Amino acid sequence: MIQLIASLILPAAYGYLFLRCLWVNRPSGPYHRLAMAFMGLGLGFGLSSLAFFLTLPVPGSAASVVAELALLLGGTVLCVAQDRRIRHQPRPPEIPGNDLPLLLRLVLVWTFALTLLGAGAYFVLSSLESPHAVWDAWAAWNNHARYLYYGGSDHYKNVFYPTVAVPDYPLLIPSLIARCWKFVGSTTTSIPILVAFLFTFASAGLLVAAVTIFRGRNQGLMAGLILLSTYWFVQLGTYQMADIPLAFYILAAVVALALHEKYHDAHGLLIVTGLFVGLATWTKVEGMLFAAALFVSVMLVACRNQGVAAAAKSLAVLAGGFLPVFTVVLYTRMLLAPPGLVVTAQSVSTNLTDARRAVATLQEYPAALLRYFKRPLLLIAAFALLSGVHPNCELRGTKLTIILTIAFVLIGSYLVFLALPESRYPLQFVVWRVFMELWPTAVFLVALYARTPEDCLKPKQPPRT
């Protein structure tokens, strides 16, 4: 049990420390620290998986532990040195007002608490009933982790053999699970379950904390309520696949970008954004599509608002966090993994110009929304209609970046599914998961635009004459 706890606390600790070093101009409010804790957890998990994978060629089982202790020591030294050099005075938090009547506030808090408990209980019971989860989990993600765990320095590359299921998949989740197994000394099913649980509920926690920072606690609870009441979001978390971790890293990237805009951070939070985008590519193939979409969106918005020179500078800083992680992704895909799906230019051209196929692929998108998101979309629609749009000029750049990123991801996924053979990507199994990977970020966007519950209860001001 001690080894299990240590395997999870250690990466969370140095992830928090590195985030603390990079976010210099940070307020001191509890929700800011909560957001940093959830973001630090995801950052630490990503760094620990990289450290484990990169030390696999070193003989012996202590190399990754030494690397992580070095990360912890490095983060601690950097934080101490930064505090001594800057004499950082924490800024008072700037949380919007939460003047909701007591009864309504209690109803909202208790509704959120019961929804959280219900989602947690469902996750635990579902995982106990099916500890190995679905086929993709035990045949791909957890199976890859076993190759890394048992392979050692001599045979870890067996995970890339063509006979292994999907040997070209990214390795954040398998490396993280294998690393935790090394800590506890066995391939217990509790590790994949805990990893899936933490990513699922860290996504909800980060969403609540981030929306609270920008729009107030009541709006944050509403956003968390919408996410946790999305049945398929929690259900997909119990499947132990990489979709929910990818959703976390997408949300963490846009939250870091929003914090950068709100607090006029110099470069640190842009580097954090780049790190999270890089970890998204290390999590799942769709992360590469997200990375391309975000970079293009940031470039377009920055050119529009700040000019070409400032946009180039922002992209360079963003790339500074992204490239170190993406280099590892390229190394595994180009030098270790076998070639993925081989297609010819003629087959792609034929698929792209097939009108019947284009219509059938396009129809799957609204079908997936109605099949898996009917109730959450009705809840969001009711919330948006009752609250309306808040005339808030804050975070205009981030809002536009999120909208463009989501649009580019959906358009890009459509073109990929249209171009490639359906046997590789059966639409009924993949389209809804693309939506789910974007879902926490979409809820975050809606919460930024919608009026808060307390704003809805304020009497309308008569127009000035």
C-alpha positions as CSV (number, residue, x, y, z in Angstrom):
1,M,0.0,0.0,0.0
2,I,2.8,2.4,0.8
3,Q,4.5,1.7,-2.5
4,L,1.1,2.3,-4.3
5,I,0.6,5.7,-2.6
6,A,4.2,6.7,-3.2
7,S,3.9,5.8,-6.9
8,L,1.0,8.3,-7.2
9,I,2.2,11.1,-4.8
10,L,5.7,11.3,-6.2
11,P,4.8,12.5,-9.8
12,A,2.0,14.7,-8.4
13,A,4.6,16.4,-6.2
14,Y,7.2,17.3,-8.8
15,G,4.5,18.1,-11.3
16,Y,3.1,20.7,-8.9
17,L,6.6,22.0,-8.2
18,F,7.4,22.5,-11.9
19,L,4.0,24.1,-12.5
20,R,4.7,26.4,-9.5
21,C,8.0,27.4,-11.0
22,L,6.6,28.2,-14.4
23,W,3.6,30.1,-13.2
24,V,5.4,33.0,-11.5
25,N,2.7,35.6,-11.4
26,R,0.1,33.4,-9.6
27,P,-2.6,34.4,-7.1
28,S,-2.9,32.8,-3.7
29,G,-6.5,31.7,-3.7
30,P,-7.6,28.2,-2.8
31,Y,-9.1,27.5,-6.3
32,H,-5.9,28.6,-7.9
33,R,-4.0,26.1,-5.8
34,L,-6.7,23.5,-6.5
35,A,-6.3,24.1,-10.3
36,M,-2.5,23.8,-9.9
37,A,-2.9,20.6,-8.0
38,F,-5.0,18.9,-10.7
39,M,-2.8,20.3,-13.5
40,G,0.3,19.2,-11.5
41,L,-1.1,15.7,-11.2
42,G,-1.5,15.4,-15.0
43,L,1.9,17.0,-15.6
44,G,3.6,14.7,-13.2
45,F,1.9,11.6,-14.6
46,G,3.1,12.6,-18.1
47,L,6.7,13.4,-17.0
48,S,6.9,10.1,-15.0
49,S,5.8,8.1,-18.0
50,L,8.5,9.8,-20.1
51,A,11.1,9.2,-17.4
52,F,10.1,5.5,-17.2
53,F,10.2,5.0,-20.9
54,L,13.4,6.8,-21.6
55,T,15.2,4.9,-18.8
56,L,14.0,1.5,-20.0
57,P,17.3,0.8,-22.0
58,V,19.3,1.2,-18.7
59,P,19.8,-2.2,-17.0
60,G,18.2,-2.5,-13.6
61,S,14.9,-1.4,-12.1
62,A,16.1,1.6,-10.2
63,A,16.9,3.9,-13.1
64,S,13.4,5.4,-13.5
65,V,13.2,5.9,-9.7
66,V,16.5,7.8,-9.7
67,A,15.3,9.9,-12.6
68,E,12.0,10.8,-10.8
69,L,13.9,11.6,-7.6
70,A,16.1,13.9,-9.7
71,L,12.9,15.5,-11.0
72,L,11.6,16.0,-7.5
73,L,14.9,17.4,-6.3
74,G,15.2,19.6,-9.4
75,G,11.7,21.0,-8.9
76,T,12.3,21.7,-5.2
77,V,15.6,23.5,-5.9
78,L,14.1,25.6,-8.6
79,C,11.2,26.6,-6.4
80,V,13.5,27.6,-3.5
81,A,15.8,29.5,-5.8
82,Q,12.9,31.3,-7.5
83,D,11.3,32.3,-4.1
84,R,14.7,33.7,-2.9
85,R,15.4,35.5,-6.2
86,I,11.9,37.0,-6.8
87,R,10.6,37.3,-3.3
88,H,7.2,36.4,-4.7
89,Q,4.3,38.2,-3.0
90,P,1.2,36.1,-3.7
91,R,-1.5,38.2,-5.5
92,P,-4.9,38.2,-3.8
93,P,-7.4,36.0,-5.7
94,E,-9.8,37.7,-8.1
95,I,-12.8,35.3,-7.8
96,P,-16.0,36.8,-9.2
97,G,-18.9,37.3,-6.8
98,N,-20.9,34.4,-5.4
99,D,-23.8,36.2,-3.9
100,L,-26.4,33.5,-4.6
101,P,-29.2,33.2,-2.0
102,L,-28.3,30.7,0.7
103,L,-31.1,28.2,-0.2
104,L,-30.1,28.1,-3.9
105,R,-26.5,27.9,-3.0
106,L,-27.1,24.9,-0.7
107,V,-29.2,23.2,-3.4
108,L,-26.4,23.7,-6.0
109,V,-23.7,22.5,-3.6
110,W,-25.6,19.4,-2.5
111,T,-26.7,18.5,-6.0
112,F,-23.1,18.7,-7.1
113,A,-21.9,16.7,-4.1
114,L,-24.5,13.9,-4.7
115,T,-23.6,13.8,-8.4
116,L,-19.9,13.5,-7.6
117,L,-20.6,10.7,-5.0
118,G,-22.8,9.0,-7.5
119,A,-20.3,9.2,-10.3
120,G,-17.5,8.0,-8.0
121,A,-19.6,5.1,-6.7
122,Y,-20.6,4.0,-10.2
123,F,-17.0,4.1,-11.3
124,V,-15.8,2.0,-8.3
125,L,-18.7,-0.6,-8.7
126,S,-18.2,-0.8,-12.5
127,S,-14.5,-1.3,-12.1
128,L,-15.0,-4.0,-9.4
129,E,-17.4,-5.8,-11.7
130,S,-15.0,-5.6,-14.7
131,P,-11.5,-4.9,-13.4
132,H,-9.9,-5.6,-16.8
133,A,-12.4,-3.3,-18.5
134,V,-13.0,-3.5,-22.3
135,W,-11.1,-5.1,-25.1
136,D,-9.1,-2.0,-26.0
137,A,-7.9,-1.7,-22.4
138,W,-6.7,-5.3,-21.9
139,A,-5.6,-6.0,-25.4
140,A,-3.9,-2.7,-26.2
141,W,-3.2,-0.2,-23.4
142,N,-2.7,-2.6,-20.4
143,N,-1.2,-5.2,-22.6
144,H,1.4,-2.7,-23.8
145,A,2.1,-1.9,-20.2
146,R,2.8,-5.6,-19.5
147,Y,5.4,-5.7,-22.4
148,L,7.1,-2.7,-20.8
149,Y,6.9,-4.2,-17.3
150,Y,8.2,-7.6,-18.2
151,G,10.5,-6.7,-21.0
152,G,13.2,-4.8,-19.1
153,S,16.2,-3.3,-20.8
154,D,16.6,-6.2,-23.2
155,H,13.1,-6.8,-24.5
156,Y,10.9,-3.7,-23.9
157,K,11.0,-3.1,-27.7
158,N,8.8,-6.2,-28.1
159,V,5.9,-3.8,-27.6
160,F,6.6,-2.5,-31.1
161,Y,6.4,-5.9,-32.8
162,P,3.9,-6.0,-35.7
163,T,2.2,-9.0,-34.1
164,V,1.3,-6.9,-31.0
165,A,-2.2,-5.3,-31.1
166,V,-1.8,-1.7,-32.4
167,P,2.0,-1.4,-31.9
168,D,2.0,2.2,-33.1
169,Y,-0.1,3.6,-30.3
170,P,1.4,6.3,-28.0
171,L,2.8,5.0,-24.7
172,L,1.9,7.5,-22.0
173,I,-0.8,5.3,-20.3
174,P,1.2,2.0,-20.8
175,S,4.4,3.6,-19.5
176,L,2.6,5.1,-16.5
177,I,0.9,1.8,-15.6
178,A,4.1,-0.2,-16.0
179,R,6.0,2.3,-13.9
180,C,3.4,2.0,-11.1
181,W,3.6,-1.8,-11.3
182,K,7.4,-1.5,-10.8
183,F,6.7,0.4,-7.6
184,V,4.3,-2.1,-6.2
185,G,6.1,-5.2,-7.6
186,S,3.1,-6.8,-9.4
187,T,0.7,-6.4,-12.3
188,T,-2.2,-5.7,-10.1
189,T,-5.4,-4.5,-11.8
190,S,-5.8,-1.8,-9.2
191,I,-3.2,0.4,-10.9
192,P,-5.0,0.8,-14.3
193,I,-8.3,1.4,-12.3
194,L,-6.6,4.1,-10.2
195,V,-5.0,5.8,-13.1
196,A,-8.3,5.9,-15.0
197,F,-10.1,7.1,-11.8
198,L,-7.7,9.9,-11.2
199,F,-7.8,11.2,-14.8
200,T,-11.6,11.0,-14.9
201,F,-12.1,13.0,-11.7
202,A,-9.1,15.2,-12.1
203,S,-10.8,16.4,-15.3
204,A,-13.9,17.3,-13.4
205,G,-11.9,18.9,-10.6
206,L,-9.8,21.0,-13.0
207,L,-13.0,22.1,-14.8
208,V,-14.6,23.2,-11.5
209,A,-11.5,25.0,-10.3
210,A,-10.8,26.7,-13.7
211,V,-14.4,27.9,-14.2
212,T,-14.5,29.2,-10.6
213,I,-11.4,31.3,-11.2
214,F,-12.9,32.9,-14.2
215,R,-16.6,33.0,-13.5
216,G,-17.2,32.2,-9.8
217,R,-17.9,29.2,-7.6
218,N,-21.5,28.7,-8.6
219,Q,-20.7,28.7,-12.3
220,G,-17.8,26.2,-11.5
221,L,-20.2,23.9,-9.7
222,M,-22.7,24.1,-12.6
223,A,-19.9,23.2,-15.1
224,G,-18.8,20.2,-12.9
225,L,-22.4,19.1,-12.6
226,I,-22.8,19.0,-16.4
227,L,-19.6,17.0,-16.9
228,L,-20.2,14.5,-14.1
229,S,-23.8,14.0,-15.1
230,T,-22.6,13.0,-18.6
231,Y,-23.0,9.2,-18.2
232,W,-20.7,8.2,-21.1
233,F,-17.9,10.4,-19.8
234,V,-17.7,8.4,-16.5
235,Q,-18.5,5.2,-18.4
236,L,-15.6,5.8,-20.8
237,G,-13.4,6.4,-17.8
238,T,-14.2,3.0,-16.5
239,Y,-13.1,1.5,-19.8
240,Q,-9.4,2.3,-18.9
241,M,-8.6,3.6,-22.4
242,A,-6.8,6.8,-23.3
243,D,-9.7,9.0,-24.3
244,I,-10.3,10.5,-20.9
245,P,-6.6,11.1,-20.2
246,L,-6.5,12.9,-23.6
247,A,-9.6,14.9,-22.7
248,F,-7.8,15.9,-19.5
249,Y,-4.7,17.1,-21.4
250,I,-6.8,19.0,-23.9
251,L,-8.6,20.8,-21.1
252,A,-5.4,21.4,-19.1
253,A,-3.8,23.0,-22.2
254,V,-6.7,25.5,-22.8
255,V,-7.0,26.3,-19.1
256,A,-3.3,27.1,-19.0
257,L,-3.8,29.3,-22.1
258,A,-6.7,31.1,-20.5
259,L,-4.7,31.7,-17.3
260,H,-1.9,33.1,-19.4
261,E,-4.3,35.6,-20.9
262,K,-6.0,36.5,-17.7
263,Y,-2.9,37.1,-15.6
264,H,-0.7,38.4,-18.4
265,D,2.0,35.8,-17.6
266,A,5.2,36.4,-19.4
267,H,6.1,32.9,-20.8
268,G,5.7,30.3,-18.1
269,L,2.1,29.4,-18.8
270,L,2.7,29.2,-22.5
271,I,5.4,26.7,-21.8
272,V,3.0,24.8,-19.6
273,T,0.4,24.9,-22.5
274,G,3.0,23.4,-24.8
275,L,3.9,20.7,-22.3
276,F,0.2,19.7,-22.1
277,V,-0.2,19.7,-25.9
278,G,2.9,17.5,-26.1
279,L,1.6,15.1,-23.5
280,A,-1.7,14.9,-25.5
281,T,0.4,13.6,-28.5
282,W,2.1,11.1,-26.1
283,T,-1.4,9.9,-25.0
284,K,-3.3,9.1,-28.1
285,V,-3.0,9.6,-31.9
286,E,-5.8,12.1,-31.9
287,G,-3.5,14.3,-29.7
288,M,-1.5,15.1,-32.8
289,L,-4.6,16.4,-34.5
290,F,-5.3,18.5,-31.5
291,A,-1.8,19.8,-31.4
292,A,-2.0,20.9,-35.1
293,A,-5.4,22.5,-34.5
294,L,-4.2,24.4,-31.4
295,F,-1.1,25.7,-33.0
296,V,-2.9,26.9,-36.0
297,S,-5.6,28.5,-33.8
298,V,-3.1,30.3,-31.6
299,M,-1.3,31.6,-34.7
300,L,-4.5,32.9,-36.3
301,V,-5.7,34.6,-33.1
302,A,-2.3,36.0,-32.1
303,C,-1.8,37.4,-35.7
304,R,-5.3,39.0,-35.5
305,N,-4.9,40.5,-32.0
306,Q,-1.1,41.2,-31.7
307,G,0.5,41.1,-35.1
308,V,2.8,38.7,-36.8
309,A,5.9,39.4,-34.7
310,A,4.1,38.8,-31.4
311,A,2.4,35.7,-32.8
312,A,5.7,34.2,-33.9
313,K,7.1,34.9,-30.4
314,S,4.1,33.2,-28.7
315,L,4.4,30.2,-31.0
316,A,8.1,29.9,-30.3
317,V,7.5,29.8,-26.6
318,L,4.6,27.3,-27.0
319,A,6.9,25.1,-29.1
320,G,9.5,25.3,-26.3
321,G,7.2,23.3,-24.1
322,F,5.8,21.1,-26.9
323,L,8.9,19.9,-28.8
324,P,10.8,18.0,-26.0
325,V,7.8,15.7,-25.5
326,F,6.9,15.5,-29.2
327,T,10.5,14.5,-30.0
328,V,9.9,11.3,-27.9
329,V,6.7,10.7,-29.8
330,L,8.4,11.0,-33.1
331,Y,11.3,8.8,-31.9
332,T,8.8,6.0,-31.0
333,R,6.7,6.3,-34.2
334,M,9.5,6.7,-36.7
335,L,12.3,4.6,-35.3
336,L,10.7,2.0,-33.1
337,A,7.1,1.4,-34.1
338,P,6.3,-0.5,-37.3
339,P,4.6,1.4,-40.1
340,G,0.9,2.1,-39.4
341,L,-1.9,1.8,-41.9
342,V,-0.4,1.9,-45.4
343,V,-2.6,3.7,-47.9
344,T,-2.0,4.9,-51.4
345,A,-2.6,8.3,-52.8
346,Q,-5.1,6.8,-55.2
347,S,-7.2,5.1,-52.5
348,V,-7.2,8.4,-50.4
349,S,-8.2,10.4,-53.5
350,T,-11.0,7.8,-54.3
351,N,-12.3,8.0,-50.7
352,L,-12.2,11.8,-50.5
353,T,-14.2,12.1,-53.8
354,D,-16.8,9.5,-53.0
355,A,-20.0,11.5,-52.4
356,R,-21.9,8.6,-50.8
357,R,-19.1,7.9,-48.4
358,A,-18.8,11.6,-47.6
359,V,-22.5,11.9,-46.7
360,A,-22.4,8.7,-44.6
361,T,-19.4,9.8,-42.7
362,L,-20.9,13.3,-42.1
363,Q,-24.2,11.7,-40.9
364,E,-22.3,9.8,-38.1
365,Y,-21.4,13.1,-36.3
366,P,-25.0,14.3,-35.5
367,A,-25.9,10.6,-34.9
368,A,-23.2,10.3,-32.3
369,L,-24.2,13.5,-30.6
370,L,-27.8,12.3,-30.3
371,R,-26.8,8.8,-29.3
372,Y,-24.3,9.7,-26.5
373,F,-24.9,13.3,-25.6
374,K,-28.7,13.8,-25.8
375,R,-29.2,14.5,-22.1
376,P,-26.0,16.6,-21.5
377,L,-26.8,18.7,-24.6
378,L,-30.4,19.3,-23.3
379,L,-29.0,20.3,-20.0
380,I,-26.5,22.7,-21.6
381,A,-29.3,24.1,-23.9
382,A,-31.5,24.7,-20.9
383,F,-28.7,26.3,-19.0
384,A,-27.8,28.5,-21.9
385,L,-31.4,29.5,-22.6
386,L,-32.1,30.3,-19.0
387,S,-28.9,32.2,-18.4
388,G,-28.1,33.8,-21.7
389,V,-24.7,35.1,-22.8
390,H,-22.8,37.3,-20.4
391,P,-21.4,40.5,-22.0
392,N,-18.0,39.7,-20.7
393,C,-15.0,41.0,-22.7
394,E,-12.5,38.9,-20.8
395,L,-10.6,36.1,-22.4
396,R,-11.7,36.9,-26.0
397,G,-8.5,35.5,-27.4
398,T,-8.8,32.2,-25.5
399,K,-12.5,31.8,-26.3
400,L,-11.8,32.3,-30.0
401,T,-8.9,29.9,-29.9
402,I,-11.0,27.2,-28.2
403,I,-13.8,27.6,-30.8
404,L,-11.3,27.4,-33.7
405,T,-9.5,24.4,-32.1
406,I,-12.6,22.4,-31.7
407,A,-13.8,23.2,-35.2
408,F,-10.4,22.2,-36.7
409,V,-10.3,19.0,-34.7
410,L,-13.8,18.0,-35.9
411,I,-13.0,18.9,-39.5
412,G,-9.7,17.1,-39.4
413,S,-11.2,14.0,-37.9
414,Y,-13.9,14.0,-40.5
415,L,-11.3,14.2,-43.3
416,V,-9.2,11.4,-41.7
417,F,-12.2,9.1,-41.3
418,L,-13.3,9.9,-44.9
419,A,-9.9,9.3,-46.3
420,L,-8.9,6.0,-44.5
421,P,-10.6,2.6,-44.8
422,E,-13.6,2.2,-42.5
423,S,-12.2,-1.1,-41.4
424,R,-9.4,0.9,-39.6
425,Y,-11.8,3.4,-38.0
426,P,-15.3,2.0,-37.7
427,L,-17.3,5.2,-37.4
428,Q,-19.8,4.0,-34.8
429,F,-16.9,3.3,-32.4
430,V,-14.7,6.3,-32.9
431,V,-16.7,9.4,-33.7
432,W,-18.4,9.6,-30.3
433,R,-15.0,9.2,-28.6
434,V,-13.7,12.2,-30.5
435,F,-16.6,14.2,-29.1
436,M,-15.9,12.9,-25.6
437,E,-12.3,14.0,-25.8
438,L,-13.5,17.5,-26.5
439,W,-16.4,17.5,-24.1
440,P,-14.7,18.9,-20.9
441,T,-13.3,21.7,-23.0
442,A,-16.6,22.4,-24.7
443,V,-18.3,22.6,-21.2
444,F,-15.5,25.0,-20.1
445,L,-16.2,27.2,-23.2
446,V,-20.0,27.3,-22.5
447,A,-19.3,28.2,-18.8
448,L,-17.1,31.1,-20.0
449,Y,-19.8,32.5,-22.2
450,A,-23.0,31.8,-20.1
451,R,-24.2,34.2,-17.4
452,T,-23.7,33.0,-13.9
453,P,-26.7,31.9,-11.7
454,E,-26.3,35.0,-9.5
455,D,-26.3,37.2,-12.6
456,C,-29.6,35.6,-13.8
457,L,-31.3,36.5,-10.5
458,K,-30.2,40.2,-10.6
459,P,-33.0,42.6,-11.6
460,K,-32.5,44.0,-15.0
461,Q,-31.3,47.5,-15.1
462,P,-33.6,49.9,-17.0
463,P,-32.0,51.3,-20.1
464,R,-30.3,54.7,-19.7
465,T,-32.0,57.5,-21.5
